[in-house]
Amino acid sequence: MTTNEYCKDKICIVTGANSGIGYALSEELLKRGATVYLLGRNPEKVANAAEQLFAHKDRVRTLVADVTIQEQMQQAIERTAAEAGGLDMLFNNAGIAGTRPFETATLEDWKTIMDTNLWSVIYGTTAAVPIMLKQGSGHVVNTASMGGLLPAPFQSLYVLTKSAVIWFSEALRYEYAEKGLHFSVFCPSEIATPIWAKGGVSIPADAVPADKAASYVLERVAEHKGIIPVPEEPNTDLWKAYVLGMKMFEDMWSQLAHDRRVVFETGRLDQYH
């Protein structure tokens, strides 16, 4: 089945749809004939995103909800399914970055990133699965990170949340396969989105454009792939090197840890990578 065939006429919810990967996924879904509910907590930003997708206005809907509040997510998803007659795809995409020395993180920092990156995925999936089980079909796509597969130094908060999302998704993929439900998890590394600027870091020169990343993800989603690294290379090779304990990886990651420590200890965040 082609990506267009897989997405056509599907009812989709995308969280964190205002910008970045969420917006790119929404646009690519719309191009392929899906009806997309853009979900975000800021009404103005959600409305602006919908306006930018004016070419697909007949299939663009908006939802205002805070992904960190269970009741709001439950209501938004159930209301969408009732209005649209079902829910075919849920993209739990909303998330925040978190890069800092571990010893500087407060318990509030931990709560904030856990609420946004992990609990939001749990809330969305918990609301969507009963609907999908009742209709006998559905696909949940969670956005994690290569940081969930590779132990990125100085990102312990972020890595914990994203690794949890990956293996949560994989466990459910096997658990519900016989019920007609599918689960995929998107693991991006360097994608050209506003999340870099929010962290005070310039977008890497070799970052993959968000629209290309989104298109690739949807291709793999249509194939019912589980873990989807983006870009596929060199990320797949790096993951294998880590799992196999290759010296090349150990040396590379030790150097990365050193370089990041220097950046934080000298305050030269412009050199962060």
N, C-alpha and C positions, 0 to 999 in steps of 0.2 A: 504494500500500500504506500502511495506517495504521501509526502507531507501535506500537500494540498487536500488530498482525499481524507486524510486523518483528521484534519482541522476543520474542514468545511462543515458549516451548520452546527458546530459544537458550541455549547454554552460554557464559557470560561470565566473564572475569576482570577485576577492577578493582583497580589498585594504588593505594596511598594511600587505602584504603577506610575507614579508621578514623573519619574526620571530614570536615567540609567538603564540597567538591565531590565527592570520591570516595564519601563516604557517601551524599550526595544522589543521585548517579548510580546507586549500588547499589540504593537504595530504589525509585527510579523504574523501574529495570529489573525488579525483583521485582514491582512493581505491575502490570507489563505481561506477566507470566508467564514471565520468564526465570529460569534457574538461575544464581546469582551466587556466584562464589568471591571472597571478600573477602581481599585480599592486603596484608599489612603486616609490619613487622619485629618489632613488639612483641606477643608472644602474648596478653598481658592486654588490650591495647587492641583487638586483632582479635576476641577473645572477647566483649568488652563490646559492640562494634559488632554482632556477630551476635545477641547477646541483645536488643538494642534492635529488631532486625528479627524478633522472635519470631513475629509474625503470618504470616511467610513461611518459617517454620522448615524446611519440607520442601524448600525450594529454596535455602537458604543454606548455603554451605560456607565453610571458612576455610583460608587458606594463610599460613604464616609464612615470610617470605623477605625478605632485604635487597635492594632493587632496585639497589643500587650494586655488587652482587657477581654477576658474570655466571653463575657456576656455580649459584648459588641460584635465579636467575631461570629459567635453562634447565631445571633440575630441576622447579621448581614448575609451569611451563607444560607440559612434557612429561608430567609425572605427572597433571595435570588432564585433558589430552587423552586419555590412556590410560584413566583412570578413567571419564570421561564419554562416551567414544566419539567425541571430536572437540572442536574449539574454534571457536565461531562469532564471538565478539567479544572483542577485547582492548582494554581501556581503560588506556593508559599515562598514569596521572594523577598519580602521586606527584611532588612537587616542593617546592622551598623558594624563599622570596623572597630578594632581595639588593639592598639599597639603601644606598649609601654613596658618598662621594667616591672617584673612581677611584684617587687617589694613596694612599689609606689601605688599599687591598686588598692582602693578601698572596698569595703563590702558593698557600698552603694554602686561602685563601678561594676562589680560582679553582678549585682541585681539587675542593673540597667541592661547589660549585654545579654544576660540569660533571658530576661523578659522579651527582648526584641528578637534575638537570634534563635532561641530554642522554644520558649513557651509559646511564641506566636505560631510556630510550626505545629506544635502539639494542639493548640486551640483550633487552628484551621482544619487539621486532619481529623480531630475528634468530631467536629461538626459535619465534615464532608462524608466520612466513611459510611455512616448509617444511611445517608441519602443514596450513595452509590451502591451499597449492598441491596437496598430495596429495588433499585432499577436494574441491578445485575451488571453494571458496567461503570467505568470511571477511571480517571487517571490523575494521580496526585504527583506534582513535580515540585520538589523542594530545592531551593538554592542553598548550597553549602559553600565550599571553597576548597581549593587545593590545600589550603591551610588545615583542612580536616583530615587530609591524607598524609601530609608531610608536617613534621613537628617544627613549625616556624618559631625560631627564638624571638623573644620579646613580644610574642603574641599569644601567651598562654591563655588569656581570657577568651580570645577569639577562637583559638584552636579547639578549646574544650567544647564550645557551643557548636562549631561546625562539624567536628568529628561525631558528636552526638547526633546531629541531623543526618549525617551520612548513614550511620549504622541503624538508626531508627528507620530510615527509608528502606534500607536493604532488608531488614527483618520483616517489614510489612510487605515488601515485594513478594517474598516467598509465602508469607502467611496467607495472603489474599489471592494468590494467582489462580487457585481453583474456583474462586468466586467471581472471576471476570474483572477484578480490579488490578490496576497497574500502578507501580510506583517507580519514579525516576528521581535521581538527585544530580543536580548540575553543580560541577566543581570548577569554577573559574579561577584563573590566576590573574594575569594582567589584562584587564579589559578596560577600555577607555570610557570611564564613567565619572560622574561628579564625586564619587566616594573618595577619590584621591585628594581632591581639593579640600574636602571636609577634614581630612587628616593633615592638612598643611603640606601635602607632598605633590609634586608635579606628576602629571601622567607620563608613564614611561614611553620612550620613543617607539618601542616595539609592541605597545599594547594593542590588542585586537579591537577593532571598532565594535561597538555594542550591537549594531544591527547584524553584523556578520556572526557574532557569537550567538545571538538569539536564533538566527536562521539555522545554524549548525545544531543547536540544542533541540529545536523542533524536529529536525531530521532524525535525530537519535531517539527522541520521544516517540515518534511515529513507528520506530523499530522496537519499541518497548525495552530500550536499554536501561540498565540499572544505574550504574555510576557513569557519569558523563564528564570527563575532564575537558576543559576548554582553555587554551588550545590543546588538542590531543597530544601533540609533541611540542616541546620535550617533556611535558608533564607525565605522560605514561612511563617513559624511560626513567624519570627521576623517582617515581613511585616504586618501580621495580627495584631500582638501585637501593632505595631505603629499606625495602622489605628484605632484600638479600644481604643487607649489611655490607655493601660494596665500599671499599676504601675511597673510591672516587667521591661517593656521596658524603662519607664521614668528613673528608677533607673540605669539601665544598661547604657543608653546613657549619663546620667549626669556624671557617673563615667568615661565613655570613654572620654567625653569632658575635664574632670579634668585631666585625665592621659595624654592626648595629650598636654594640656596647659603646664603641668610640663615638658614634653619632649622638647617643643619649648623654654620655658623660661630658661631651664638649658642647652640647646644645646645637649642633649643626644639623638640624632636621632637614635642611634642603638637600643633604647628601644621603638621606634615607633611601634604601631600596629593599 
